[in-house]
Amino acid sequence: LDYDTWGQFGNRGWSFDDVLPVFKRMEHYEHGADDLRSEGGPLRVSEATDEGPLYDAIRSATKELGIPHNPDYNGARQEGVSYSQRTIHQRRRMSAARGFLHPALKRGNIDVRTSALCSRVLFGGENDKRAVGVEYLRGGRTTEVRARREVILCGGAVNSPQLLQLSGVGPAKLLNE
């Protein structure tokens, strides 16, 4: 529903039908593929295997309350009680860096700058609305870098909007302040 709502607000490419193939390419679900899950991707998804008296009490209480067991809350139905799903493979967390960035670095078309603080997105192109690079601070120096193809902003729910606002993108009233 969230993705379909984003799509209905005019965000092309963000409806559920648009993002599902991307999610399916990303994951390897331990219980196999179905209409919503897949196998073969770099992100290993498995169930936590924690056991103990607390878990037994929770399962017993939810059963007594009539709350159903749900084997996959990321599947067709979200309601119910489940073991937590996690992204761990061979006893190590499958972070975005481990699953995607490290393999991509081997291609040679990505440059990672560490200990850097992005200070603004650079715009150009038609009507200066296309992101063409970034400005960052590192070691007391300001540096600009320009992308050949695309700029991917991934600062999270707080830092991405903040960086866009520092770059002049956002509600006019807020930017004027």
N, C-alpha and C positions, 0 to 999 in steps of 0.2 A: 504494500500500500504506500509506503514512504516513497519508493522509487517511482511508482505511477503518479503520485502527487507531484513530485519534482518534474516529471515529464509534462504533466498537464499545465504546470506553470511556465511552460515554454522552454524548458531545458532539454533541448534535443539530445538524444542519446542516453538519457537517464531513466527511461521507463524500465519497468521490471523486465520486459521482453528484450530490451536493449542490453541491460547489464548481465542478465543470466548467462549468456555464452561466455562472457569474460570471466565471471566467477567460476564457471565450470572448467575453463582452461587453467585456472590458477590452482585448483585443489586436487588432492588425492584423498578421497574419503575411505577410511578403513573398511567400511561395510559395503563398499561397491557403489556403482553408478546407478542412477535412476533418472527420472525426469528433471530433478533439481540438483542432483549431486553427480560427481564424476570421479574418475580415476586417471592417474597419469600426470597430473600437474605437480609443480614443485612444492606446494604448500600441503603438508601432511596433516590431516584432520583425524583425530581419534578421540575416544571417550576416556575420561579420567577413570582410573581403576581403584579409587580410594574405597576402603572398607573400614568398618568399625562400628561401635555401638551408636554413635551419633547418626551415622548414615542409616543404620537399621531403624532407629527411632523415627527419623524423618520419613522413610519409606512407609513405615507402619502407620504413622499419623496421617499422611496424605491419603493412604488407601482407606483409612477409617473415615476421612472427610469426603471420600468419593472423588478425589482428584486423580485423574487417570495417569498411568505411566505413559510417557511419550519417548519412544526410542530415538527420535531425531527432531529436536526443537528447531533446527535449521532446515527442516524438510517442509512438507506440505502443511503440517499443523504445528503451531507454536505452543498451544496450550498443553499443560500437563507437567509432570515431574520427570526430570531426566538427570542423568549424570552430566556433568559439565563436559563440553567438548573443548579440546585443546589442540594446539599446533606444536606437537612435540614429535621428534623423530630421532631414534637411536639415543634416547635420554637427553636430547638437547632441544631447546625451543627453536622452532622454525620461524625466526624473525623475518621481516621483509628483506633485510640485508642478506641473510643466509639463503633465503629461498629465491630471491630475484636479483639483488644488486651484485653479489659476488659472482654469480654465473655471467651476468651482463658485463662486468668489468673485463672478463676474458676476451670480449669481442674487440676491445680497444677503441670504441667510439663514445666512451663516457669518461669524463674527467671529474674526480671527486676532490673537493677542497675541504679539508677538515679545519677545525678551530676558526671557523669563519662565521660571521653574523651577517645575514642578508639584510640590507637596509632599504632596498627598494627594487621594484620591478621596472625595467626600462621598456618603454613602448615606442612603436614606430609603425611603419606600414600605412595602409589606408586609414585615414582619419586618426592616426596615432592610437588605434585601439588594439593593435596586435602586440602581445608581449614578444620582445626580441632579445631580451637579456636580463641580467640582474646586476646590481651594485652590491658589493659586500665589503665588510671591514674585517681585516685580519692583521694582527701585529701592529696596530696603529695606522695602517695604510688602507685607503679606500681604493678598491679595484672594480672596474667594470668588465664584464664578460658578455659576449654576444653569442647567441645560439645560431647554429646553421639551420636547424629545422624547427624545434619547438622548445618552449620553456615549460617545465612541469613544476608547479607549486605544490608542495606537500608539507606545510607547516602545522597541520592539524586544525582543529575547530577554533582555536584562539589565535594562533600565530598567522595563519593564512589570511583571515580578514584584517588583522593588524597590519600585515605587510602590504596588502592591497590599499588600505587606507593611507599608509605612509607613502604610497606610490600615487595617490590622488584618485583612487577608485573607491566609491562608496557613496553613502547618502550625502547630498550636498550640504545639508545643515551641519552634520557632524564634521565634514571636511572644512567648512568655513570656520568652525570653532578652533 
